Amino acid sequence: MNELQFVLPEEIEKQSFEIISEELKERNILLKKDQEMVIKRVIHTSADFEYADTMAFSEDAVNKAKELIRNGAHIVTDTNMALAGINKKILGGFGGEAHCFMAWERTAKLAKESNTTRAAVSMELAGEIGKPLIFAVGNAPTALVRLYEMIEAKVLIPEFIIGVPVGFVNVVAAKELIMRTKVPYIVNRGRKGGSNVAAAICNAILYELGR
């Protein structure tokens, strides 16, 4: 049985990452330098080391995401939970903002009229922002499917997609669609993910920039 330890608040995260690094070493898992902090923060959020094997990155993805944020890109999420978790202070320091349209009355109205999901409509509404966009999808595979459809139709071309919805219906297939596009991405293959994971990926990138 593990005994409780007294750990100062400011030391908790530091110690957690030290434990993660040690366990990755014990598992003989060597992460790529540019992807390391993203994967470790996802593990820190989820306590799930499987992410070290399932996270997929397009070429130079993390550096591209950093450059987009430096140039004022906005982040669009598919849940208010992810929106709440993103560090908006650092994002705002570069001129960016975070958005979620899921709770809008207009979103619900358009979804009903179109016989689709609010998540899909939210992706469409993001085009009205008029800024470079990073999409962080942690809940709804329909959001990724709609993004793919808009990319294919050249209606909206995102600058970056974080695709980590969680679930059982169309989740795996929706993630695979995003990886077929030419849009830079960070995707977690398989069923796992979630709003907390989407926010963790955003924050891993933001914290690197905020140092």
NORVEN-V435328 format. One record per residue. N is the residue number from 1. RES is the residue in three letters. PHI is phi in degrees with one decimal (NA if undefined). Layout:
N:RES:PHI ; N:RES:PHI
//
This chain:
1:MET:NA ; 2:ASN:-73.0 ; 3:GLU:-90.7 ; 4:LEU:-67.6 ; 5:GLN:-117.7 ; 6:PHE:-88.3 ; 7:VAL:-128.3 ; 8:LEU:-61.5 ; 9:PRO:-51.6 ; 10:GLU:-71.3 ; 11:GLU:-95.7 ; 12:ILE:-61.2 ; 13:GLU:-64.9 ; 14:LYS:-58.1 ; 15:GLN:-66.6 ; 16:SER:-60.5 ; 17:PHE:-68.7 ; 18:GLU:-65.0 ; 19:ILE:-65.0 ; 20:ILE:-61.1 ; 21:SER:-61.1 ; 22:GLU:-67.0 ; 23:GLU:-69.1 ; 24:LEU:-62.5 ; 25:LYS:-63.4 ; 26:GLU:-63.1 ; 27:ARG:-86.8 ; 28:ASN:58.0 ; 29:ILE:-104.2 ; 30:LEU:-110.9 ; 31:LEU:-89.1 ; 32:LYS:-65.2 ; 33:LYS:-56.5 ; 34:ASP:-74.2 ; 35:GLN:-99.7 ; 36:GLU:-56.4 ; 37:MET:-69.2 ; 38:VAL:-64.9 ; 39:ILE:-65.4 ; 40:LYS:-63.5 ; 41:ARG:-70.8 ; 42:VAL:-66.1 ; 43:ILE:-63.4 ; 44:HIS:-60.0 ; 45:THR:-73.8 ; 46:SER:-108.1 ; 47:ALA:58.0 ; 48:ASP:-123.1 ; 49:PHE:-78.5 ; 50:GLU:-63.5 ; 51:TYR:-60.6 ; 52:ALA:-62.8 ; 53:ASP:-99.0 ; 54:THR:-101.4 ; 55:MET:-70.8 ; 56:ALA:-119.5 ; 57:PHE:-125.1 ; 58:SER:-70.4 ; 59:GLU:-58.3 ; 60:ASP:56.3 ; 61:ALA:-58.5 ; 62:VAL:-64.0 ; 63:ASN:-65.3 ; 64:LYS:-66.7 ; 65:ALA:-64.5 ; 66:LYS:-60.5 ; 67:GLU:-64.5 ; 68:LEU:-62.0 ; 69:ILE:-66.4 ; 70:ARG:-57.4 ; 71:ASN:-94.7 ; 72:GLY:88.1 ; 73:ALA:-63.1 ; 74:HIS:-99.5 ; 75:ILE:-111.3 ; 76:VAL:-116.2 ; 77:THR:-111.9 ; 78:ASP:-102.4 ; 79:THR:-146.2 ; 80:ASN:-68.9 ; 81:MET:-64.3 ; 82:ALA:-64.0 ; 83:LEU:-57.5 ; 84:ALA:-64.0 ; 85:GLY:-82.0 ; 86:ILE:-76.4 ; 87:ASN:-74.7 ; 88:LYS:-77.5 ; 89:LYS:-66.1 ; 90:ILE:-66.4 ; 91:LEU:-57.3 ; 92:GLY:-64.7 ; 93:GLY:-62.7 ; 94:PHE:-102.6 ; 95:GLY:92.5 ; 96:GLY:-94.2 ; 97:GLU:-136.0 ; 98:ALA:-110.8 ; 99:HIS:-136.4 ; 100:CYS:-146.0 ; 101:PHE:-104.9 ; 102:MET:-63.3 ; 103:ALA:-92.2 ; 104:TRP:-67.7 ; 105:GLU:-63.1 ; 106:ARG:-60.7 ; 107:THR:-61.7 ; 108:ALA:-62.2 ; 109:LYS:-63.4 ; 110:LEU:-66.5 ; 111:ALA:-64.2 ; 112:LYS:-65.8 ; 113:GLU:-64.5 ; 114:SER:-92.8 ; 115:ASN:55.3 ; 116:THR:-135.3 ; 117:THR:-91.8 ; 118:ARG:-62.1 ; 119:ALA:-63.1 ; 120:ALA:-64.1 ; 121:VAL:-63.6 ; 122:SER:-58.4 ; 123:MET:-65.3 ; 124:GLU:-66.4 ; 125:LEU:-63.8 ; 126:ALA:-59.8 ; 127:GLY:-61.6 ; 128:GLU:-79.3 ; 129:ILE:-65.1 ; 130:GLY:76.0 ; 131:LYS:-128.9 ; 132:PRO:-57.7 ; 133:LEU:-121.0 ; 134:ILE:-109.1 ; 135:PHE:-96.3 ; 136:ALA:-120.3 ; 137:VAL:-104.4 ; 138:GLY:-120.1 ; 139:ASN:-130.7 ; 140:ALA:-109.3 ; 141:PRO:-61.0 ; 142:THR:-63.2 ; 143:ALA:-65.8 ; 144:LEU:-66.1 ; 145:VAL:-61.2 ; 146:ARG:-66.3 ; 147:LEU:-59.8 ; 148:TYR:-59.8 ; 149:GLU:-61.8 ; 150:MET:-69.2 ; 151:ILE:-64.0 ; 152:GLU:-62.2 ; 153:ALA:-85.4 ; 154:LYS:59.1 ; 155:VAL:-80.1 ; 156:LEU:-148.7 ; 157:ILE:-113.7 ; 158:PRO:-65.0 ; 159:GLU:-80.3 ; 160:PHE:-163.2 ; 161:ILE:-130.8 ; 162:ILE:-102.1 ; 163:GLY:-115.5 ; 164:VAL:-135.4 ; 165:PRO:-64.5 ; 166:VAL:-114.5 ; 167:GLY:145.6 ; 168:PHE:-125.0 ; 169:VAL:-100.8 ; 170:ASN:65.6 ; 171:VAL:-66.7 ; 172:VAL:-63.0 ; 173:ALA:-64.0 ; 174:ALA:-64.3 ; 175:LYS:-64.9 ; 176:GLU:-63.6 ; 177:LEU:-58.9 ; 178:ILE:-62.0 ; 179:MET:-72.7 ; 180:ARG:-83.4 ; 181:THR:-80.2 ; 182:LYS:-94.6 ; 183:VAL:-77.1 ; 184:PRO:-58.0 ; 185:TYR:-149.1 ; 186:ILE:-126.9 ; 187:VAL:-131.4 ; 188:ASN:-101.2 ; 189:ARG:-65.0 ; 190:GLY:93.2 ; 191:ARG:-84.4 ; 192:LYS:-78.6 ; 193:GLY:158.2 ; 194:GLY:133.8 ; 195:SER:-61.2 ; 196:ASN:-64.8 ; 197:VAL:-70.7 ; 198:ALA:-59.7 ; 199:ALA:-66.3 ; 200:ALA:-62.6 ; 201:ILE:-65.2 ; 202:CYS:-58.3 ; 203:ASN:-69.2 ; 204:ALA:-58.5 ; 205:ILE:-71.5 ; 206:LEU:-64.9 ; 207:TYR:-65.3 ; 208:GLU:-62.6 ; 209:LEU:-74.4 ; 210:GLY:-84.8 ; 211:ARG:-65.9
//
